């Protein structure tokens, strides 16, 4: 069923069921996306399944067949053996980085008990920090976070995507004496660095007086 809500905006309503692929959950779309919507590629959408609303990019399976990726926490609250009332609305872009993450704080990408060093790269400092924490390649983090200058908001959303827990607010030393926690991301003169168990990773010769702020990462 299609509902016209504006010149460029359509809402599609249908029933679907959940299925599991590897360690992720998906819901099939019972019509050909290309034919019905005229859209192709990695299509960003707003989805409502029962009372759960979220954003995601549809997963193409070929020939106009797409699946909806469903977060584990949402999937666990839906009954997999019955049909689920669903609405799907194509949108121009996703509003958050952690839109269709397979991870959660309860099921993070990994337990942080070691760091594989990634050399600091100018313009990708925030991405390097997240990659070392998540234990994944820099390219994989870039695919989620994008390239270019990082910000605290982008870093925290990408940590959320990977299920990595962190403190609720940043600490600003303001030139006073301070002791860094076991693990944190540091804003060092507007460059993001990773501190882990007594050392900075991926970079050398850090001037502590230029530390603007840091956010603790919970191990």
Secondary structure, 3 states (H helix, E strand, C coil): CEEECCCCCEEEEEEECEEEECCEEEEECCCCHHHHHCCCCCCEEEEEECCEEEEEECEEEECCEEEEEECHHHHHHCCCCCCEEEEEEECCCCCCCCCCCCCCCCCCCCCCCCCCCCCCCCCCHHHHHHHHHHCCCHHHHHHHHCCCCCCHHHHHHHHHHCCCCECCCCECCCCCCCCCCCEEEEEECCEEEEEECCEEECCCCCCHHHEEEEEEECC
